[in-house]
Structures are given as C-alpha cells and as structure tokens.
Amino acid sequence: AANTGIGKTFISVLVIIEKSYAIRSGGMKTVFIVPTNFLAYQQEKYLSKHVGCRVVKYCGADGVDDWDEEKWTEKIVSHDIFVMTAQVLVDVVAKGCMKMSMINLIVLDECHSAKKNDPYAKIMNLYKEAKNDNKSLPHILGLTATLISGNCKLHNVSKEINDLEVMLDAKIVSLPIHQSSLFGTMAMKIIESFVNINSDLHSEQGNLANILRLGVEQIESIQIETNLHCTFDDLKRLKNKYIRIIKNFQHILEQLGTSGLFKIIELHKEKLSEIDPVTNTEKCCLNSLRDLVRKIDCEMNENPTSIEISPKVNKLIDILN
C-alpha cells in the first residue's frame, strides 16, 4: 500500500519482469486485474511500453462474454500478459479456458476491493480452491492507495486489515507517511480563496436561481400515473432523472456563474426537442423542463450583459494566467 503518485504500477512492472522467465521458458501467463475498462486500456498501454512481452487487454466492452473455449484458447496461446477487468478473469477460469496453474502472477490493482461478493474476492476464492487441491499457484501482488474502503470505525481498523490479508493470502506492506513525501511525485497543494457571489446582491443570478428552484418544486409535485408498461418505481426513477437535470443546472449556476448555465441550457434545448415521451408522467416532466429552459433562455437573451463567469472561475483563470 502506498499513496497515489509513489509508483505502484512501476513496482508491478519490476515484479512482472523479474518473474517473466516463467513466461519465456515455461509458457506461463501473467494477469493484471483492474476495476474499470478505462484502467484496463491505460494499464495495457503502460505495460506494453515497459515489459518486453505480448500484452493484451480484455474487458466486458470487448464482447468477451460471448467467446467460446476455442476462441479463448487462441487468444491465451498468442499472448503473455493479460490486462483484465476482474469479472473477465472469473468467467475465463470458470469456463476452464484458463487455470490458476497456468498463471505465474496475478496483479490486483485497487486490491482493497477484494471483499464479500466483489469479483476481486471471487478471484481469490478461485485461487483458494486451487490451493486446497494442492495445485500450482500464482504469486499475488496487490496494489492500493487505501487499505480500507468505505467507512470504518477506529477499533475495526486492525480487523479490516487482517481480513484483507486473509482474503489476498498475502502480507500487507505499507510505505511510512514520511517516506511517501520523499519518493512521491504528487505536486504541492496550494489553497487559493475567492469571494463568492451573494445572489441577493446580483439580481439576475438570484432570479435564475429562483426559476430553477421553482422548476424542481413543479416536477416534484407531478403525480405519477402508472400503466401496463411502466411500474411505479420505473416512473419514479424517470421523474427523479428530470429533477437531477435541474439540480445540475443549479450546481452549474453556483459554481460557474450565469455563463456556465447559459451554455448548458443551449445544449439541452436541442436534446429536449428530440425526446418523445411514452407515458403521461414523462410528458408532464418533459413539458415542465422545456418550459424552464425556455424561461431561462428568454431571461438571458433579454439581459445579455448579465452573462458572467463566477468568482471561482475568475480565480482559476487568474491562477492559470
């Protein structure tokens, strides 16, 4: 475990290279597990650059769920290092296309996720099944910036860490905080302050904020009418989606100013015109949102001089300049 910017991925590269003799001489495979598709792409690019082996990425977005044993066998034979999302490895091992005895090293990026029914935990359960059958096992290297995910009371910290060690069948090693500052690449943080706008003193911003507030209240007051095609819960989620859109407008107005709100309204004008509601509840929500967008659009076109960026954005521009 080490802070972000310390070089955990580089450490994994060194371990992969050290153990690559098993790949070159024995046909073994190394698997690098990541939690998201984006990280799979990122890590494949990084490993391809630094490790002299055939690296490939597989995640759900690649359509691997439909691959049969023959296709998987072809892919496994033609590559050495596999960057995968966790569930893909679980499925491949469950299908019998890849066995734990074929893998010399499993790197678990963000290994603190290995809990309960998470795919990371399922990988380790497959590992332990192979261990109980006295089969050849891969080495496990876990990487994380945080040993504990979620809320944890102080008196439970030791248990959480011990549970993670048991789950990963590994010993946790963490870099002391004072050493993190010596070896890390994180930039020094500088806190800048700015004076926020008081809506009461800026009538246009206050007026727009009031229009948005009334828009939320209007959609909240819409009665949900169920039909044969949509349940109450489905329509409630749909209604909440429209409320979230307006709340997003409120956040943009507060953080970016009237200029930011104007730009997001311009984007939504076209999007809203393309929606064809299929239920009466959606029709009411959509009409309310369209009315709100028209009101704000008219308000800002009538007062173009009121379109300005927020003090927060102004401060950022000053810093960048």
Residue, then its C-alpha position, 0 to 999 in steps of 0.5 A: a500500500a502506498n499513496t497515489g503518485i509513489g509508483k505502484t504500477f512501476i513496482s508491478v512492472l519490476v515484479i512482472i519482469e523479474k518473474s517473466y522467465a516463467i513466461r519465456s521458458g515455461g509458457m506461463k501467463t501473467v494477469f493484471i486485474v483492474p476495476t474499470n475498462f478505462l484502467a484496463y486500456q491505460q494499464e495495457k498501454y503502460l505495460s506494453k511500453h515497459v515489459g518486453c512481452r505480448v500484452v493484451k487487454y480484455c474487458g466486458a466492452d470487448g464482447v468477451d462474454d460471448w467467446d467460446e473455449e476455442k476462441w479463448t484458447e487462441k487468444i491465451v496461446s498468442h499472448d503473455i500478459f493479460v490486462m483484465t477487468a476482474q469479472v473477465l478473469v472469473d468467467v475465463v477460469a470458470k469456463g476452464c479456458m484458463k487455470m490458476s496453474m497456468i498463471n505465474l502472477i496475478v496483479l490486483d490493482e485497487c486490491h482493497s476491493a477484494k471483499k464479500n461478493d466483489p469479483y476481486a474476492k471471487i478471484m481469490n476464492l478461485y485461487k483458494e480452491a486451487k490451493n486446497d487441491n494442492k495445485s500450482l499457484p500464482h504469486i499475488l501482488g496487490l496494489t492500493a492507495t487505501l487499505i480500507s474502503g468505505n467507512c470504518k470505525l477506529h477499533n475495526v481498523s486492525k480487523e479490516i486489515n487482517d481480513l484483507e490479508v486473509m482474503l489476498d493470502a498475502k502480507i500487507v506492506s505499507l510505505p511510512i507517511h514520511q517516506s511517501s513525501l520523499f519518493g512521491t511525485m504528487a505536486m504541492k497543494i496550494i489553497e487559493s480563496f475567492v469571494n463568492i457571489n451573494s445572489d441577493l446582491h446580483s439580481e439576475q443570478g438570484n432570479l435564475a436561481n429562483i426559476l430553477r428552484l421553482g422548476v424542481e418544486q413543479i416536477e416534484s409535485i407531478q403525480i405519477e400515473t402508472n400503466l401496463h408498461c411502466t411500474f411505479d418505481d420505473l416512473k419514479r426513477l424517470k421523474n427523479k432523472y428530470i429533477r437531477i437535470i435541474k439540480n445540475f443546472q443549479h450546481i452549474l449556476e453556483q459554481l460557474g456563474t450565469s455563463g456556465l448555465f447559459k451554455i448548458i441550457e443551449l445544449h439541452k434545448e436541442k436534446l429536449s426537442e428530440i425526446d418523445p415521451v411514452t407515458n403521461t408522467e414523462k410528458c408532464c416532466l418533459n413539458s415542465l423542463r422545456d418550459l424552464v429552459r425556455k424561461i431561462d433562455c428568454e431571461m438571458n437573451e433579454n439581459p445579455t450583459s448579465i452573462e458572467i463567469s463566477p468568482k471561482v472561475n475568475k480565480l482559476i483563470d487568474i491562477l492559470n494566467 
